Amino acid sequence: MNKPKPSRLRRLSGFLAFRLLPLGIVVSILWFSVGTVQAVSRQSSEQSEAQARAPLYAQTLSAIQPTLATYTPSPTWTFTPTATATATLTPTLTPTPSPTPTATATSTATNTATVTASATPTATATDTPQPTATETPLTVAQVFATNTPHPLAVTLPALNTAAPAEQATLPATATSSPTSTTAPTATLPAPAVTETPRALPTLLLPPDPDLNAAAPTAIPSRVPAIDRQGYDLVNILLLGGDEEITGDSITRTDTMIVVSLNRTTGTVSMLSIPRDLFVYIPGWTMQRMNLAYTHGEQVGWTDGGFGLMRQTIFYNFGINVHYYALINLSGFKQIIDTLGGVDVTVDCAIQDYPLIDAPPPPEAIKGESNMYVLPVGSYHLDGGSALWYSRSRHNSSDFDRGRRQQQILRAMWRAARSNGQITQIPQLWSQLTEVVKTNLAFEDMLGLLPFALNLDPNRIEHFTFARLYHTTPWQPPDGSFVQLPNTEPVQQLMQDFYTPPSESQVLVAGIPIRVFNGTANANWDRVAADRLGWSGFNAIASGAAENTNYTDTILIDRAGQSKGSRLSDIAEILNVSPENIRVEPDPNRVADFDVILGNSYNSCTYGVLPVEGEGG
C-alpha cells in the first residue's frame, strides 16, 4: 500500500523550517560578525588618530590658555533688542497704544524680548549678566566666539570694531488706515529690518609653522595684518566646491572670492583667489589653496574647513575673513534659475567643450571636435549656461575664470535687486540655507540686507591676481603646476583691496557716458558699456549709431574740462587712439562723453587666447 504523499503546505513548511531558516541564521551570524569587525576597526582607527593628534591638543591648549576668562552668570536676565534703523512704512499711523508682543526663550537663562510696534520702533539693548554670590564661576574660552556675541569679549586681535547704527528704508507691505489702532503687518520679520550690527566672529590666530617640517619649497613667514585704515569692514568668503563631479568626497574649493563690505563708505571690493596658489596651510605644509577647506573638514579643525581657510588667508595675505558661504555646482544652478537667469556681456570669446551638467549657452556655435564658441556679445544665461561660463578655461585661465565668476556674482546681484527678490531673502532664508552652507546667522543677514539694497554699482571694485606679476609659475617635485605668490606685489594688492575709492573718484567716475554701436556686430554697445562699468564708470548702452560702418572707435569729450577729466582713462579702456579723440564742448549736452564703436574695437584685453580661426 502506497504511503500518502505529503501535502504541498507540509512540503513548504519543511523547506522553510529545515533549509531556509538555518540559511537565514547563518547569514545573520555573518552579518553581525562583519559589523562587529568594522566597529572594532573603526574604534581602533579613531584611537590611533586621537593619539596622533594628542600633541596638537596640547599646542591648542597652550595657545588659548591666555584667553581664558572667568565670569559668573546670573540665572535670569532680561535682554531687549535694539533697532536703531527701521523699515519706514508708508501709511501714517495714529499714535494709539497697541499690544506689545512678548517672546520668551527659556534655557539656563530666561531671555525676554519686548518689542513695541510703532511707526518708528526704537529699543535699547541690554545684555549684561548680573552675578550672584551663591553661584560657582565658570571658565570659558572666548577665542572660539561664533556669530553670537558673548557677555565677555576677548579681542584676538582687534581687527574690527562695531559699526555705527545705519538708517535704512526697505519696501514693506502694510495694512492700516490713518485711524488704525493695530500694529502694521510688514513682509519683513519683526521687530525691525536693520539692527545694530552684531559682533563679528573672533579670529583664532594661525599657529606658527614647524620650521623642521619637510616642505616642497620654503615656508614663508606670516604676513602682517593689512591696515584697515579705520574702516568698518565685513569680509565674506564665497566658495564653490566641485565634489559633485570628482566623486572622491573631497571638497576642492576651486572658486574662492573674498567680498569686502565697507560699512563706513558704502563700497564693496571683490577679490578672486586662484585655486593653484601655493601657500602655507597651518598645521600642514605648503599646498594648493583649494585644499585648505577639505583639510579642515577632515581633521575637525576649529570651525571646520572655514576655520582653516580663515587662518590660511590671514597667514598668507593678512586679511581677516569673518563669514563664508559654500555652494556646490547644482546649488549654484538652482539659485541662478530661481533668479530667472542672469544677463552677462562676454568681452572675450570663450571656447570649450560641454562640461558636466553645464551645457554651453544656446547661442554658442558648435565647431570641430565638439568644441563650442561663445562670441563677444550680450547673453541671458540660465543656471547651466552660467555654470559653463563660470567654469570654462579651455582658452582661458584660472585668473580670467576668477574675473568671469565676479561677473556672474555682479549679474546675480543686479537680477535679484531688479526683480525684487532681494527683499524676499528673509522669507526665503530657510530655503536658501538648504543649498548654501554658511555661518551667517539670520540676524547677520538682516543687518547686511540694507547694504545690498542701497549699493551703488559705481562703488563696486574688482581685484584679481595677475600671472607673472602677483605670482610666479612653479613645478613642485610631484610634477604638478602651481603659482607661488610674489610677496610685495601681493601685499600691495591686498592694501588696494582694502582701500575704497575716494568720493572725488566716485563722482568723477559717475559722469554719464553714452556708448553707440557703429558696427553691424550685435550688442557691442552693451559690451563696451559693461567694460566701462567694470572700471567704475557710469556708461549707458545707447544702441546703434547713425551708421554702422565705422572703422575706428571715436571718443568725443562733450564737457571739455581739463581738470579732473577721465578722458585718458576712458580712451585707455576702450583702446581709442589719440587721433580719434575729439573735444567738442556742448553746454546742452546729455552726457559728458560720447563713444562710437568702430569695427577695430577689441573688447578682449585680459590675455585670453583667441578661439580657433581667430588670430591663428
C-alpha positions, 0 to 999 in steps of 0.5 A: 500500500502506497504511503500518502504523499505529503501535502504541498503546505507540509512540503513548504513548511519543511523547506522553510523550517529545515533549509531556509531558516538555518540559511537565514541564521547563518547569514545573520551570524555573518552579518553581525560578525562583519559589523562587529569587525568594522566597529572594532576597526573603526574604534581602533582607527579613531584611537590611533588618530586621537593619539596622533593628534594628542600633541596638537591638543596640547599646542591648542591648549597652550595657545588659548590658555591666555584667553581664558576668562572667568565670569559668573552668570546670573540665572535670569536676565532680561535682554531687549533688542535694539533697532536703531534703523527701521523699515519706514512704512508708508501709511501714517499711523495714529499714535494709539497704544497697541499690544506689545508682543512678548517672546520668551526663550527659556534655557539656563537663562530666561531671555525676554524680548519686548518689542513695541510696534510703532511707526518708528520702533526704537529699543535699547539693548541690554545684555549684561549678566548680573552675578550672584554670590551663591553661584560657582564661576565658570571658565570659558574660552572666548577665542572660539566666539561664533556669530553670537556675541558673548557677555565677555569679549576677548579681542584676538586681535582687534581687527574690527570694531562695531559699526555705527547704527545705519538708517535704512528704508526697505519696501514693506507691505502694510495694512492700516488706515490713518485711524488704525489702532493695530500694529502694521503687518510688514513682509519683513520679520519683526521687530525691525529690518536693520539692527545694530550690527552684531559682533563679528566672529573672533579670529583664532590666530594661525599657529606658527609653522614647524620650521623642521617640517619637510616642505616642497619649497620654503615656508614663508613667514606670516604676513602682517595684518593689512591696515584697515585704515579705520574702516568698518569692514565685513569680509565674506568668503564665497566658495564653490566646491566641485565634489559633485563631479570628482566623486572622491568626497573631497571638497576642492574649493576651486572658486574662492572670492573674498567680498569686502563690505565697507560699512563706513563708505558704502563700497564693496571690493571683490577679490578672486583667489586662484585655486593653484596658489601655493601657500602655507596651510597651518598645521600642514605644509605648503599646498594648493589653496583649494585644499585648505577647506577639505583639510579642515573638514577632515581633521575637525579643525576649529570651525571646520574647513572655514576655520582653516581657510580663515587662518590660511588667508590671514597667514598668507595675505593678512586679511581677516575673513569673518563669514563664508558661504559654500555652494556646490555646482547644482546649488549654484544652478538652482539659485541662478534659475530661481533668479530667472537667469542672469544677463552677462556681456562676454568681452572675450570669446570663450571656447570649450567643450560641454562640461558636466551638467553645464551645457554651453549657452544656446547661442554658442556655435558648435565647431570641430571636435565638439568644441563650442564658441561663445562670441563677444556679445550680450547673453541671458544665461540660465543656471547651466549656461552660467555654470559653463561660463563660470567654469570654462578655461579651455582658452582661458585661465584660472585668473580670467575664470576668477574675473568671469565668476565676479561677473556672474556674482555682479549679474546675480546681484543686479537680477535679484535687486531688479526683480525684487527678490532681494527683499524676499531673502528673509522669507526665503532664508530657510530655503536658501540655507538648504543649498548654501552652507554658511555661518551667517546667522539670520540676524547677520543677514538682516543687518547686511540686507540694507547694504545690498539694497542701497549699493551703488554699482559705481562703488563696486571694485574688482581685484584679481591676481595677475600671472607673472606679476602677483605670482610666479609659475612653479613645478613642485617635485610631484610634477604638478603646476602651481603659482607661488605668490610674489610677496610685495606685489601681493601685499600691495594688492591686498592694501588696494583691496582694502582701500575704497575709492575716494568720493572725488573718484566716485563722482568723477567716475559717475559722469554719464557716458553714452556708448553707440554701436557703429558696427553691424556686430550685435550688442557691442554697445552693451559690451563696451558699456559693461567694460566701462562699468567694470572700471567704475564708470557710469556708461549707458548702452545707447544702441546703434549709431547713425551708421554702422560702418565705422572703422575706428572707435571715436571718443568725443569729450562733450564737457571739455574740462581739463581738470579732473577729466577721465578722458585718458582713462576712458580712451585707455579702456576702450583702446581709442587712439589719440587721433580719434579723440575729439573735444567738442564742448556742448553746454546742452549736452546729455552726457559728458562723453560720447563713444562710437564703436568702430569695427577695430574695437577689441573688447578682449584685453585680459590675455585670453587666447583667441578661439580657433580661426581667430588670430591663428 
